[in-house]
Amino acid sequence: MEEFPSPARMLQLILAGICLFLLVFGIFILAFSDIIFDLSRVEIDATTPAGPPIPVSRSFSFHNTSASVSIAVNASVYAASKRTYRGVILVRNPEGYGKKYYNAIMNDPTQEQIYEDLLVQFRAICDERNLSDDGYLDMMAAFVQTIPYKDGGNTPAKYPAELLVENMGDCDDKALLLSGLLAREGYTVSLLKFGPESHMAMGIGSDAFPYKSTGYTYLEAMTPAYAGIPTFSIMTRKPLTSDPMVIPVSTGPKLYRSGHESAFINETMAGTKDAAAALTARLEGFPATEKDSAEYLAVQDERDRSAAIYKYIMNHPLDRPGTYEYLQREIPA
């Protein structure tokens, strides 16, 4: 009579079978992940009547002036964008698949009219005010940077329609919109993804002030900021210590050529902050009997001057040329 395996042996066989299945499944995923995990696409439901266009109007500051832009977002595009699944599992080649994933969101055909409607008005403002290529980039950056920031947690990036209609988004939502705008206007653009810090910024092709070893000038979309100066650390009190994953978006002919101004602003910002702190510590070391002395008052004046310069820089992140001119007057060569 044939004997059945013992319960312990049966358990071993079952566990071995499960392990073998997981091993084969893992190999299959690694080999065919790009096929299994398809890219997201916005599909408009033709059976649902389209609602009225959704008006989107925004006023924003840049270069010590202001501008206003108004567009109408197709209600069907917004609704379809909202319900589109964007989850993805990156199991291999994260740079390559990340490029496909983010470009699929940024360049979905349903969003193209939004880009065009915005750019028609941006170009008109650029022509009216005779902006340089750098000024034009600053203007588009200011438009996106001043969209209210809201931490989205682990939710996937928004399509442009969602970001504009809802008038709020986090770092990747805003970086994708700004990258899409700049790429369409001929700038060299990349996304900079900081995994450990859960942050996304941008890199701009430039002739000066590169960020780490990326070869690009850093550009923040999350909040108002000078091109080249990361404000993530300032806003969150956490440093950006990791090297970002560089995800190329476009290689247009336009480069940012004001990086030297941003570098000078950044250097002066750090220098005046440190000087103000050091001078404050020095003032605190004076005896009470000497706080009316000429030396004390001179140190106090120098501390106040350094603090005022630092405050000016911090308060004018959307006016790179004006801030640079101010510093040239305040800190002569």
ABEGO torsion letter per residue (X at the ends): XBBBBBAAAAAAAAAAAAAAAAAAAAAAAAAAAAAABBBBBBBBBAABBBBBBBBBBBBBBBGGBBBBBBBBBBAAAAAAAAABBABBBBABGAAAAAAAAAAAAAABAAAAAAAAAAAAAAAAAAAAAGBBAAAAAAAAAAAAAABBBBBAEABBBBBAAAAAAAGBBBAAAAAAAAAAAAAAAGBBBBBBBBAAAGBBBBBBBBABGBBEAAGBBBBBAABBBBBGBBAAAAAAGBBBABBBBBBBABBBABBBAAAAAAAAAAAAAAAAAAAAAAAAAAAAABBAAAAABAAAAAAAAAAAAAAAAAAAAAAAAABAAAAAAAAAAABBX
